[in-house]
Amino acid sequence: MRGPGRSPGTGAAGPLRRAPPLRPYGVPPPARVRPAAGVHRVSGHGSSSVQEAPVIPVIVTLAVVAVLVATLVSLYNRLVRGRGAVDNAWAQIDVQLKRRHDLVPNLVETVKGYAAHERATLEAVVTARSRAIGAQGPAEQAAAENMLSGALKSLFAVAEAHPALKASGNFAELQQELATTENRIAYSRQYYNDTVLTYNNAIQTVPANIVAGMTGFTPREYFRAPGEERGPVQVGF
């Protein structure tokens, strides 16, 4: 019989606790599940959620790799542009040299009409021209052009000794064309050498030299004539 003022489920010492349910004899208690490695369980407000491991190191690594790859690609493209600039500058020299070589036979024929006895001088010019046409590479080309310049100086010395040849309108026209071509060659040579200097410096400085070594970029030769022949041959009188 309940006393007055007591509600069901309470006793003198406070609320009555319910006894845990009885397990049948021989049944083991349920196993406790442990969280998987790399994750931990966070509980709050009566609920739990699984939080993944930090991904910041992975993001940083990928960012560093992306910057490195972009830098290498940029350096490679810069070297490609530099090499292309050198090739283009050399092509400009080649155009002017061919023009010079084309003028030489006309000069020889004109001089021959007035000084056929200067056979050795005329043959020297023809031989030097043939060597210049067959030259390969800037260094060999520069040496061959130097020889041709020397032969042309001797040819103009012959013309100086023949007033009738100097007065020839055809010879004067060829002389002017050759002078113009020589000036263009001098300008193209300077531009080419400046381009080569920029390119060679690029492939020898850090970190571009690493990319150059891995991708086969090599230094280019300058187009230089020794001594006083660095200037254009003098064709005026």
CNS distance restraints for C-alpha pairs under 8 A (distance, minus, plus):
assign (resid   2 and name CA) (resid   6 and name CA) 6.76 0.50 0.50
assign (resid   6 and name CA) (resid  10 and name CA) 6.77 0.50 0.50
assign (resid   6 and name CA) (resid  11 and name CA) 7.55 0.50 0.50
assign (resid   9 and name CA) (resid  15 and name CA) 6.08 0.50 0.50
assign (resid   9 and name CA) (resid  16 and name CA) 5.36 0.50 0.50
assign (resid  10 and name CA) (resid  14 and name CA) 5.69 0.50 0.50
assign (resid  10 and name CA) (resid  15 and name CA) 4.17 0.50 0.50
assign (resid  10 and name CA) (resid  16 and name CA) 5.08 0.50 0.50
assign (resid  11 and name CA) (resid  15 and name CA) 6.00 0.50 0.50
assign (resid  11 and name CA) (resid  16 and name CA) 6.22 0.50 0.50
assign (resid  23 and name CA) (resid  27 and name CA) 6.62 0.50 0.50
assign (resid  35 and name CA) (resid  39 and name CA) 6.76 0.50 0.50
assign (resid  35 and name CA) (resid  40 and name CA) 6.26 0.50 0.50
assign (resid  35 and name CA) (resid  41 and name CA) 7.02 0.50 0.50
assign (resid  36 and name CA) (resid  40 and name CA) 7.54 0.50 0.50
assign (resid  38 and name CA) (resid  52 and name CA) 7.26 0.50 0.50
assign (resid  38 and name CA) (resid  53 and name CA) 6.03 0.50 0.50
assign (resid  39 and name CA) (resid  50 and name CA) 6.43 0.50 0.50
assign (resid  39 and name CA) (resid  51 and name CA) 5.97 0.50 0.50
assign (resid  39 and name CA) (resid  52 and name CA) 5.76 0.50 0.50
assign (resid  39 and name CA) (resid  53 and name CA) 6.41 0.50 0.50
assign (resid  40 and name CA) (resid  50 and name CA) 6.10 0.50 0.50
assign (resid  40 and name CA) (resid  51 and name CA) 6.33 0.50 0.50
assign (resid  41 and name CA) (resid  48 and name CA) 6.23 0.50 0.50
assign (resid  41 and name CA) (resid  49 and name CA) 5.84 0.50 0.50
assign (resid  41 and name CA) (resid  50 and name CA) 5.24 0.50 0.50
assign (resid  41 and name CA) (resid  51 and name CA) 6.99 0.50 0.50
assign (resid  42 and name CA) (resid  48 and name CA) 5.30 0.50 0.50
assign (resid  42 and name CA) (resid  49 and name CA) 5.62 0.50 0.50
assign (resid  42 and name CA) (resid  50 and name CA) 6.72 0.50 0.50
assign (resid  42 and name CA) (resid  51 and name CA) 7.58 0.50 0.50
assign (resid  43 and name CA) (resid  47 and name CA) 5.41 0.50 0.50
assign (resid  43 and name CA) (resid  48 and name CA) 4.13 0.50 0.50
assign (resid  43 and name CA) (resid  49 and name CA) 6.74 0.50 0.50
assign (resid  44 and name CA) (resid  48 and name CA) 6.44 0.50 0.50
assign (resid  55 and name CA) (resid  59 and name CA) 6.44 0.50 0.50
assign (resid  56 and name CA) (resid  60 and name CA) 6.22 0.50 0.50
assign (resid  57 and name CA) (resid  61 and name CA) 6.17 0.50 0.50
assign (resid  58 and name CA) (resid  62 and name CA) 6.24 0.50 0.50
assign (resid  59 and name CA) (resid  63 and name CA) 6.17 0.50 0.50
assign (resid  60 and name CA) (resid  64 and name CA) 6.23 0.50 0.50
assign (resid  61 and name CA) (resid  65 and name CA) 6.26 0.50 0.50
assign (resid  62 and name CA) (resid  66 and name CA) 6.10 0.50 0.50
assign (resid  63 and name CA) (resid  67 and name CA) 6.25 0.50 0.50
assign (resid  64 and name CA) (resid  68 and name CA) 6.19 0.50 0.50
assign (resid  65 and name CA) (resid  69 and name CA) 6.15 0.50 0.50
assign (resid  66 and name CA) (resid  70 and name CA) 6.13 0.50 0.50
assign (resid  67 and name CA) (resid  71 and name CA) 6.13 0.50 0.50
assign (resid  68 and name CA) (resid  72 and name CA) 6.29 0.50 0.50
assign (resid  69 and name CA) (resid  73 and name CA) 6.17 0.50 0.50
assign (resid  70 and name CA) (resid  74 and name CA) 6.11 0.50 0.50
assign (resid  71 and name CA) (resid  75 and name CA) 6.20 0.50 0.50
assign (resid  72 and name CA) (resid  76 and name CA) 6.12 0.50 0.50
assign (resid  72 and name CA) (resid 211 and name CA) 6.99 0.50 0.50
assign (resid  73 and name CA) (resid  77 and name CA) 6.16 0.50 0.50
assign (resid  74 and name CA) (resid  78 and name CA) 6.22 0.50 0.50
assign (resid  75 and name CA) (resid  79 and name CA) 6.31 0.50 0.50
assign (resid  75 and name CA) (resid 208 and name CA) 5.98 0.50 0.50
assign (resid  75 and name CA) (resid 211 and name CA) 7.11 0.50 0.50
assign (resid  76 and name CA) (resid  80 and name CA) 6.24 0.50 0.50
assign (resid  76 and name CA) (resid 208 and name CA) 7.70 0.50 0.50
assign (resid  76 and name CA) (resid 211 and name CA) 6.46 0.50 0.50
assign (resid  76 and name CA) (resid 212 and name CA) 7.53 0.50 0.50
assign (resid  77 and name CA) (resid  81 and name CA) 6.22 0.50 0.50
assign (resid  78 and name CA) (resid  82 and name CA) 6.23 0.50 0.50
assign (resid  79 and name CA) (resid  83 and name CA) 6.13 0.50 0.50
assign (resid  79 and name CA) (resid 199 and name CA) 7.34 0.50 0.50
assign (resid  79 and name CA) (resid 202 and name CA) 7.17 0.50 0.50
assign (resid  79 and name CA) (resid 203 and name CA) 7.17 0.50 0.50
assign (resid  79 and name CA) (resid 208 and name CA) 7.96 0.50 0.50
assign (resid  79 and name CA) (resid 212 and name CA) 7.55 0.50 0.50
assign (resid  79 and name CA) (resid 217 and name CA) 7.80 0.50 0.50
assign (resid  80 and name CA) (resid  84 and name CA) 6.13 0.50 0.50
assign (resid  81 and name CA) (resid  85 and name CA) 6.15 0.50 0.50
assign (resid  82 and name CA) (resid  86 and name CA) 6.40 0.50 0.50
assign (resid  82 and name CA) (resid 195 and name CA) 7.73 0.50 0.50
assign (resid  82 and name CA) (resid 198 and name CA) 7.64 0.50 0.50
assign (resid  82 and name CA) (resid 199 and name CA) 5.36 0.50 0.50
assign (resid  83 and name CA) (resid  87 and name CA) 6.35 0.50 0.50
assign (resid  83 and name CA) (resid 199 and name CA) 6.67 0.50 0.50
assign (resid  84 and name CA) (resid  88 and name CA) 6.14 0.50 0.50
assign (resid  85 and name CA) (resid  89 and name CA) 6.10 0.50 0.50
assign (resid  85 and name CA) (resid 195 and name CA) 6.79 0.50 0.50
assign (resid  86 and name CA) (resid  90 and name CA) 6.18 0.50 0.50
assign (resid  86 and name CA) (resid 192 and name CA) 6.55 0.50 0.50
assign (resid  86 and name CA) (resid 195 and name CA) 5.73 0.50 0.50
assign (resid  86 and name CA) (resid 196 and name CA) 5.91 0.50 0.50
assign (resid  86 and name CA) (resid 199 and name CA) 7.52 0.50 0.50
assign (resid  87 and name CA) (resid  91 and name CA) 6.20 0.50 0.50
assign (resid  88 and name CA) (resid  92 and name CA) 6.48 0.50 0.50
assign (resid  89 and name CA) (resid  93 and name CA) 6.63 0.50 0.50
assign (resid  89 and name CA) (resid 188 and name CA) 7.08 0.50 0.50
assign (resid  89 and name CA) (resid 191 and name CA) 6.85 0.50 0.50
assign (resid  89 and name CA) (resid 192 and name CA) 4.96 0.50 0.50
assign (resid  89 and name CA) (resid 195 and name CA) 7.35 0.50 0.50
assign (resid  90 and name CA) (resid  94 and name CA) 6.18 0.50 0.50
assign (resid  90 and name CA) (resid 192 and name CA) 6.15 0.50 0.50
assign (resid  91 and name CA) (resid  95 and name CA) 6.30 0.50 0.50
assign (resid  92 and name CA) (resid  96 and name CA) 6.63 0.50 0.50
assign (resid  92 and name CA) (resid 188 and name CA) 6.39 0.50 0.50
assign (resid  93 and name CA) (resid  97 and name CA) 6.13 0.50 0.50
assign (resid  93 and name CA) (resid 185 and name CA) 6.13 0.50 0.50
assign (resid  93 and name CA) (resid 188 and name CA) 5.44 0.50 0.50
assign (resid  93 and name CA) (resid 189 and name CA) 6.43 0.50 0.50
assign (resid  93 and name CA) (resid 192 and name CA) 7.78 0.50 0.50
assign (resid  94 and name CA) (resid  98 and name CA) 6.13 0.50 0.50
assign (resid  95 and name CA) (resid  99 and name CA) 6.39 0.50 0.50
assign (resid  96 and name CA) (resid 100 and name CA) 6.27 0.50 0.50
assign (resid  96 and name CA) (resid 181 and name CA) 6.33 0.50 0.50
assign (resid  96 and name CA) (resid 184 and name CA) 6.74 0.50 0.50
assign (resid  96 and name CA) (resid 185 and name CA) 5.78 0.50 0.50
assign (resid  97 and name CA) (resid 101 and name CA) 6.16 0.50 0.50
assign (resid  97 and name CA) (resid 185 and name CA) 6.96 0.50 0.50
assign (resid  98 and name CA) (resid 102 and name CA) 6.12 0.50 0.50
assign (resid  98 and name CA) (resid 133 and name CA) 7.90 0.50 0.50
assign (resid  99 and name CA) (resid 103 and name CA) 6.45 0.50 0.50
assign (resid  99 and name CA) (resid 181 and name CA) 7.06 0.50 0.50
assign (resid 100 and name CA) (resid 104 and name CA) 6.60 0.50 0.50
assign (resid 100 and name CA) (resid 178 and name CA) 6.55 0.50 0.50
assign (resid 100 and name CA) (resid 181 and name CA) 6.32 0.50 0.50
assign (resid 100 and name CA) (resid 182 and name CA) 7.56 0.50 0.50
assign (resid 101 and name CA) (resid 105 and name CA) 7.67 0.50 0.50
assign (resid 101 and name CA) (resid 129 and name CA) 6.40 0.50 0.50
assign (resid 101 and name CA) (resid 133 and name CA) 7.39 0.50 0.50
assign (resid 102 and name CA) (resid 106 and name CA) 7.67 0.50 0.50
assign (resid 103 and name CA) (resid 107 and name CA) 6.40 0.50 0.50
assign (resid 103 and name CA) (resid 174 and name CA) 7.12 0.50 0.50
assign (resid 103 and name CA) (resid 177 and name CA) 7.97 0.50 0.50
assign (resid 103 and name CA) (resid 178 and name CA) 6.90 0.50 0.50
assign (resid 104 and name CA) (resid 108 and name CA) 6.17 0.50 0.50
assign (resid 104 and name CA) (resid 125 and name CA) 7.83 0.50 0.50
assign (resid 104 and name CA) (resid 126 and name CA) 7.85 0.50 0.50
assign (resid 104 and name CA) (resid 129 and name CA) 7.46 0.50 0.50
assign (resid 105 and name CA) (resid 109 and name CA) 6.16 0.50 0.50
assign (resid 105 and name CA) (resid 126 and name CA) 7.53 0.50 0.50
assign (resid 106 and name CA) (resid 110 and name CA) 6.14 0.50 0.50
assign (resid 106 and name CA) (resid 174 and name CA) 7.63 0.50 0.50
assign (resid 107 and name CA) (resid 111 and name CA) 6.17 0.50 0.50
assign (resid 107 and name CA) (resid 171 and name CA) 6.96 0.50 0.50
assign (resid 107 and name CA) (resid 174 and name CA) 6.68 0.50 0.50
assign (resid 108 and name CA) (resid 112 and name CA) 5.97 0.50 0.50
assign (resid 108 and name CA) (resid 122 and name CA) 6.27 0.50 0.50
assign (resid 108 and name CA) (resid 125 and name CA) 7.73 0.50 0.50
assign (resid 108 and name CA) (resid 126 and name CA) 7.95 0.50 0.50
assign (resid 109 and name CA) (resid 113 and name CA) 6.42 0.50 0.50
assign (resid 110 and name CA) (resid 114 and name CA) 7.13 0.50 0.50
assign (resid 110 and name CA) (resid 170 and name CA) 7.59 0.50 0.50
assign (resid 110 and name CA) (resid 171 and name CA) 6.45 0.50 0.50
assign (resid 111 and name CA) (resid 115 and name CA) 5.79 0.50 0.50
assign (resid 111 and name CA) (resid 116 and name CA) 7.36 0.50 0.50
assign (resid 111 and name CA) (resid 155 and name CA) 7.94 0.50 0.50
assign (resid 111 and name CA) (resid 159 and name CA) 6.95 0.50 0.50
assign (resid 111 and name CA) (resid 165 and name CA) 7.00 0.50 0.50
assign (resid 111 and name CA) (resid 171 and name CA) 7.90 0.50 0.50
assign (resid 112 and name CA) (resid 116 and name CA) 4.45 0.50 0.50
assign (resid 112 and name CA) (resid 117 and name CA) 7.92 0.50 0.50
assign (resid 112 and name CA) (resid 118 and name CA) 7.67 0.50 0.50
assign (resid 112 and name CA) (resid 122 and name CA) 7.60 0.50 0.50
assign (resid 114 and name CA) (resid 162 and name CA) 7.55 0.50 0.50
assign (resid 114 and name CA) (resid 164 and name CA) 7.59 0.50 0.50
assign (resid 114 and name CA) (resid 165 and name CA) 6.17 0.50 0.50
assign (resid 115 and name CA) (resid 158 and name CA) 7.75 0.50 0.50
assign (resid 115 and name CA) (resid 162 and name CA) 7.82 0.50 0.50
assign (resid 118 and name CA) (resid 122 and name CA) 6.40 0.50 0.50
assign (resid 118 and name CA) (resid 158 and name CA) 7.72 0.50 0.50
assign (resid 119 and name CA) (resid 123 and name CA) 6.12 0.50 0.50
assign (resid 120 and name CA) (resid 124 and name CA) 6.12 0.50 0.50
assign (resid 121 and name CA) (resid 125 and name CA) 6.47 0.50 0.50
assign (resid 121 and name CA) (resid 151 and name CA) 7.23 0.50 0.50
assign (resid 121 and name CA) (resid 154 and name CA) 6.67 0.50 0.50
assign (resid 121 and name CA) (resid 155 and name CA) 6.32 0.50 0.50
assign (resid 122 and name CA) (resid 126 and name CA) 6.42 0.50 0.50
assign (resid 122 and name CA) (resid 155 and name CA) 7.02 0.50 0.50
assign (resid 123 and name CA) (resid 127 and name CA) 6.06 0.50 0.50
assign (resid 124 and name CA) (resid 128 and name CA) 6.09 0.50 0.50
assign (resid 124 and name CA) (resid 151 and name CA) 6.11 0.50 0.50
assign (resid 125 and name CA) (resid 129 and name CA) 6.13 0.50 0.50
assign (resid 125 and name CA) (resid 148 and name CA) 6.44 0.50 0.50
assign (resid 125 and name CA) (resid 151 and name CA) 5.02 0.50 0.50
assign (resid 125 and name CA) (resid 152 and name CA) 6.37 0.50 0.50
assign (resid 125 and name CA) (resid 155 and name CA) 7.55 0.50 0.50
assign (resid 126 and name CA) (resid 130 and name CA) 6.30 0.50 0.50
assign (resid 127 and name CA) (resid 131 and name CA) 6.33 0.50 0.50
assign (resid 128 and name CA) (resid 132 and name CA) 6.19 0.50 0.50
assign (resid 128 and name CA) (resid 144 and name CA) 6.87 0.50 0.50
assign (resid 128 and name CA) (resid 145 and name CA) 7.80 0.50 0.50
assign (resid 128 and name CA) (resid 147 and name CA) 5.98 0.50 0.50
assign (resid 128 and name CA) (resid 148 and name CA) 4.83 0.50 0.50
assign (resid 128 and name CA) (resid 151 and name CA) 7.01 0.50 0.50
assign (resid 129 and name CA) (resid 133 and name CA) 6.22 0.50 0.50
assign (resid 129 and name CA) (resid 148 and name CA) 5.99 0.50 0.50
assign (resid 130 and name CA) (resid 134 and name CA) 6.37 0.50 0.50
assign (resid 131 and name CA) (resid 135 and name CA) 6.14 0.50 0.50
assign (resid 131 and name CA) (resid 144 and name CA) 6.03 0.50 0.50
assign (resid 132 and name CA) (resid 141 and name CA) 6.26 0.50 0.50
assign (resid 132 and name CA) (resid 144 and name CA) 4.73 0.50 0.50
assign (resid 132 and name CA) (resid 145 and name CA) 5.72 0.50 0.50
assign (resid 132 and name CA) (resid 148 and name CA) 7.18 0.50 0.50
assign (resid 135 and name CA) (resid 140 and name CA) 5.68 0.50 0.50
assign (resid 135 and name CA) (resid 141 and name CA) 5.02 0.50 0.50
assign (resid 135 and name CA) (resid 144 and name CA) 6.75 0.50 0.50
assign (resid 136 and name CA) (resid 140 and name CA) 5.88 0.50 0.50
assign (resid 136 and name CA) (resid 141 and name CA) 6.08 0.50 0.50
assign (resid 137 and name CA) (resid 141 and name CA) 5.90 0.50 0.50
assign (resid 137 and name CA) (resid 221 and name CA) 7.98 0.50 0.50
assign (resid 138 and name CA) (resid 142 and name CA) 5.90 0.50 0.50
assign (resid 138 and name CA) (resid 221 and name CA) 6.13 0.50 0.50
assign (resid 138 and name CA) (resid 222 and name CA) 6.35 0.50 0.50
assign (resid 138 and name CA) (resid 223 and name CA) 5.03 0.50 0.50
assign (resid 138 and name CA) (resid 224 and name CA) 7.91 0.50 0.50
assign (resid 139 and name CA) (resid 143 and name CA) 6.45 0.50 0.50
assign (resid 139 and name CA) (resid 221 and name CA) 6.69 0.50 0.50
assign (resid 139 and name CA) (resid 222 and name CA) 6.98 0.50 0.50
assign (resid 139 and name CA) (resid 223 and name CA) 6.09 0.50 0.50
assign (resid 139 and name CA) (resid 224 and name CA) 7.24 0.50 0.50
assign (resid 140 and name CA) (resid 144 and name CA) 6.23 0.50 0.50
assign (resid 141 and name CA) (resid 145 and name CA) 6.02 0.50 0.50
assign (resid 141 and name CA) (resid 223 and name CA) 7.75 0.50 0.50
assign (resid 142 and name CA) (resid 146 and name CA) 6.08 0.50 0.50
assign (resid 142 and name CA) (resid 223 and name CA) 5.89 0.50 0.50
assign (resid 142 and name CA) (resid 224 and name CA) 5.85 0.50 0.50
assign (resid 142 and name CA) (resid 225 and name CA) 5.49 0.50 0.50
assign (resid 143 and name CA) (resid 147 and name CA) 6.44 0.50 0.50
assign (resid 143 and name CA) (resid 225 and name CA) 6.59 0.50 0.50
assign (resid 144 and name CA) (resid 148 and name CA) 6.33 0.50 0.50
assign (resid 145 and name CA) (resid 149 and name CA) 6.10 0.50 0.50
assign (resid 145 and name CA) (resid 225 and name CA) 7.97 0.50 0.50
assign (resid 146 and name CA) (resid 150 and name CA) 6.38 0.50 0.50
assign (resid 146 and name CA) (resid 225 and name CA) 6.21 0.50 0.50
assign (resid 146 and name CA) (resid 226 and name CA) 7.82 0.50 0.50
assign (resid 146 and name CA) (resid 229 and name CA) 6.42 0.50 0.50
assign (resid 147 and name CA) (resid 151 and name CA) 6.35 0.50 0.50
assign (resid 148 and name CA) (resid 152 and name CA) 6.15 0.50 0.50
assign (resid 149 and name CA) (resid 153 and name CA) 6.27 0.50 0.50
assign (resid 149 and name CA) (resid 229 and name CA) 7.59 0.50 0.50
assign (resid 149 and name CA) (resid 233 and name CA) 5.96 0.50 0.50
assign (resid 150 and name CA) (resid 154 and name CA) 6.58 0.50 0.50
assign (resid 151 and name CA) (resid 155 and name CA) 6.32 0.50 0.50
assign (resid 152 and name CA) (resid 156 and name CA) 6.19 0.50 0.50
assign (resid 152 and name CA) (resid 233 and name CA) 7.86 0.50 0.50
assign (resid 153 and name CA) (resid 157 and name CA) 6.20 0.50 0.50
assign (resid 153 and name CA) (resid 233 and name CA) 7.22 0.50 0.50
assign (resid 153 and name CA) (resid 234 and name CA) 7.44 0.50 0.50
assign (resid 153 and name CA) (resid 235 and name CA) 7.63 0.50 0.50
assign (resid 154 and name CA) (resid 158 and name CA) 6.44 0.50 0.50
assign (resid 155 and name CA) (resid 159 and name CA) 6.50 0.50 0.50
assign (resid 156 and name CA) (resid 160 and name CA) 6.14 0.50 0.50
assign (resid 156 and name CA) (resid 235 and name CA) 6.93 0.50 0.50
assign (resid 157 and name CA) (resid 161 and name CA) 6.66 0.50 0.50
assign (resid 158 and name CA) (resid 162 and name CA) 6.84 0.50 0.50
assign (resid 159 and name CA) (resid 163 and name CA) 7.42 0.50 0.50
assign (resid 159 and name CA) (resid 165 and name CA) 5.98 0.50 0.50
assign (resid 159 and name CA) (resid 166 and name CA) 6.17 0.50 0.50
assign (resid 160 and name CA) (resid 166 and name CA) 6.74 0.50 0.50
assign (resid 160 and name CA) (resid 237 and name CA) 7.61 0.50 0.50
assign (resid 162 and name CA) (resid 166 and name CA) 6.53 0.50 0.50
assign (resid 163 and name CA) (resid 167 and name CA) 6.18 0.50 0.50
assign (resid 164 and name CA) (resid 168 and name CA) 6.37 0.50 0.50
assign (resid 165 and name CA) (resid 171 and name CA) 6.95 0.50 0.50
assign (resid 166 and name CA) (resid 171 and name CA) 6.93 0.50 0.50
assign (resid 166 and name CA) (resid 172 and name CA) 7.01 0.50 0.50
assign (resid 167 and name CA) (resid 171 and name CA) 7.77 0.50 0.50
assign (resid 167 and name CA) (resid 172 and name CA) 7.36 0.50 0.50
assign (resid 168 and name CA) (resid 172 and name CA) 6.24 0.50 0.50
assign (resid 169 and name CA) (resid 173 and name CA) 6.19 0.50 0.50
assign (resid 170 and name CA) (resid 174 and name CA) 6.28 0.50 0.50
assign (resid 171 and name CA) (resid 175 and name CA) 6.00 0.50 0.50
assign (resid 172 and name CA) (resid 176 and name CA) 6.23 0.50 0.50
assign (resid 173 and name CA) (resid 177 and name CA) 6.29 0.50 0.50
assign (resid 174 and name CA) (resid 178 and name CA) 6.10 0.50 0.50
assign (resid 175 and name CA) (resid 179 and name CA) 6.20 0.50 0.50
assign (resid 175 and name CA) (resid 235 and name CA) 6.39 0.50 0.50
assign (resid 175 and name CA) (resid 236 and name CA) 7.49 0.50 0.50
assign (resid 176 and name CA) (resid 180 and name CA) 6.27 0.50 0.50
assign (resid 176 and name CA) (resid 235 and name CA) 7.99 0.50 0.50
assign (resid 177 and name CA) (resid 181 and name CA) 6.17 0.50 0.50
assign (resid 178 and name CA) (resid 182 and name CA) 6.05 0.50 0.50
assign (resid 178 and name CA) (resid 235 and name CA) 7.49 0.50 0.50
assign (resid 179 and name CA) (resid 183 and name CA) 6.36 0.50 0.50
assign (resid 179 and name CA) (resid 233 and name CA) 7.87 0.50 0.50
assign (resid 179 and name CA) (resid 234 and name CA) 7.50 0.50 0.50
assign (resid 179 and name CA) (resid 235 and name CA) 6.09 0.50 0.50
assign (resid 179 and name CA) (resid 236 and name CA) 7.76 0.50 0.50
assign (resid 180 and name CA) (resid 184 and name CA) 6.39 0.50 0.50
assign (resid 181 and name CA) (resid 185 and name CA) 6.15 0.50 0.50
assign (resid 182 and name CA) (resid 186 and name CA) 6.23 0.50 0.50
assign (resid 182 and name CA) (resid 232 and name CA) 5.37 0.50 0.50
assign (resid 182 and name CA) (resid 233 and name CA) 6.77 0.50 0.50
assign (resid 183 and name CA) (resid 187 and name CA) 6.33 0.50 0.50
assign (resid 183 and name CA) (resid 232 and name CA) 6.36 0.50 0.50
assign (resid 184 and name CA) (resid 188 and name CA) 6.02 0.50 0.50
assign (resid 185 and name CA) (resid 189 and name CA) 5.90 0.50 0.50
assign (resid 185 and name CA) (resid 232 and name CA) 7.73 0.50 0.50
assign (resid 186 and name CA) (resid 190 and name CA) 6.30 0.50 0.50
assign (resid 186 and name CA) (resid 231 and name CA) 6.85 0.50 0.50
assign (resid 186 and name CA) (resid 232 and name CA) 6.23 0.50 0.50
assign (resid 187 and name CA) (resid 191 and name CA) 6.26 0.50 0.50
assign (resid 188 and name CA) (resid 192 and name CA) 5.98 0.50 0.50
assign (resid 189 and name CA) (resid 193 and name CA) 6.11 0.50 0.50
assign (resid 189 and name CA) (resid 223 and name CA) 6.48 0.50 0.50
assign (resid 189 and name CA) (resid 224 and name CA) 7.81 0.50 0.50
assign (resid 190 and name CA) (resid 194 and name CA) 6.19 0.50 0.50
assign (resid 191 and name CA) (resid 195 and name CA) 6.20 0.50 0.50
assign (resid 192 and name CA) (resid 196 and name CA) 6.16 0.50 0.50
assign (resid 192 and name CA) (resid 222 and name CA) 7.74 0.50 0.50
assign (resid 192 and name CA) (resid 223 and name CA) 7.51 0.50 0.50
assign (resid 193 and name CA) (resid 197 and name CA) 6.12 0.50 0.50
assign (resid 193 and name CA) (resid 222 and name CA) 5.57 0.50 0.50
assign (resid 193 and name CA) (resid 223 and name CA) 6.46 0.50 0.50
assign (resid 194 and name CA) (resid 198 and name CA) 6.36 0.50 0.50
assign (resid 195 and name CA) (resid 199 and name CA) 6.21 0.50 0.50
assign (resid 196 and name CA) (resid 200 and name CA) 5.92 0.50 0.50
assign (resid 196 and name CA) (resid 220 and name CA) 6.27 0.50 0.50
assign (resid 196 and name CA) (resid 221 and name CA) 7.38 0.50 0.50
assign (resid 196 and name CA) (resid 222 and name CA) 6.70 0.50 0.50
assign (resid 197 and name CA) (resid 201 and name CA) 6.10 0.50 0.50
assign (resid 198 and name CA) (resid 202 and name CA) 6.22 0.50 0.50
assign (resid 199 and name CA) (resid 203 and name CA) 6.48 0.50 0.50
assign (resid 199 and name CA) (resid 219 and name CA) 7.66 0.50 0.50
assign (resid 199 and name CA) (resid 220 and name CA) 8.00 0.50 0.50
assign (resid 200 and name CA) (resid 204 and name CA) 6.35 0.50 0.50
assign (resid 200 and name CA) (resid 218 and name CA) 7.96 0.50 0.50
assign (resid 200 and name CA) (resid 219 and name CA) 5.31 0.50 0.50
assign (resid 200 and name CA) (resid 220 and name CA) 6.79 0.50 0.50
assign (resid 201 and name CA) (resid 205 and name CA) 6.26 0.50 0.50
assign (resid 202 and name CA) (resid 208 and name CA) 6.51 0.50 0.50
assign (resid 202 and name CA) (resid 209 and name CA) 7.37 0.50 0.50
assign (resid 203 and name CA) (resid 208 and name CA) 5.63 0.50 0.50
assign (resid 203 and name CA) (resid 209 and name CA) 4.73 0.50 0.50
assign (resid 203 and name CA) (resid 212 and name CA) 5.69 0.50 0.50
assign (resid 203 and name CA) (resid 217 and name CA) 7.08 0.50 0.50
assign (resid 203 and name CA) (resid 218 and name CA) 7.51 0.50 0.50
assign (resid 203 and name CA) (resid 219 and name CA) 7.47 0.50 0.50
assign (resid 204 and name CA) (resid 208 and name CA) 6.99 0.50 0.50
assign (resid 204 and name CA) (resid 209 and name CA) 4.90 0.50 0.50
assign (resid 205 and name CA) (resid 209 and name CA) 5.43 0.50 0.50
assign (resid 206 and name CA) (resid 210 and name CA) 6.99 0.50 0.50
assign (resid 207 and name CA) (resid 211 and name CA) 7.16 0.50 0.50
assign (resid 208 and name CA) (resid 212 and name CA) 6.08 0.50 0.50
assign (resid 209 and name CA) (resid 213 and name CA) 5.98 0.50 0.50
assign (resid 210 and name CA) (resid 214 and name CA) 6.35 0.50 0.50
assign (resid 211 and name CA) (resid 215 and name CA) 6.09 0.50 0.50
assign (resid 212 and name CA) (resid 216 and name CA) 5.83 0.50 0.50
assign (resid 212 and name CA) (resid 217 and name CA) 4.76 0.50 0.50
assign (resid 212 and name CA) (resid 218 and name CA) 7.35 0.50 0.50
assign (resid 213 and name CA) (resid 217 and name CA) 6.40 0.50 0.50
assign (resid 213 and name CA) (resid 218 and name CA) 7.97 0.50 0.50
assign (resid 224 and name CA) (resid 230 and name CA) 6.74 0.50 0.50
assign (resid 225 and name CA) (resid 229 and name CA) 5.69 0.50 0.50
assign (resid 225 and name CA) (resid 230 and name CA) 4.91 0.50 0.50
assign (resid 226 and name CA) (resid 230 and name CA) 6.20 0.50 0.50
assign (resid 229 and name CA) (resid 233 and name CA) 7.23 0.50 0.50
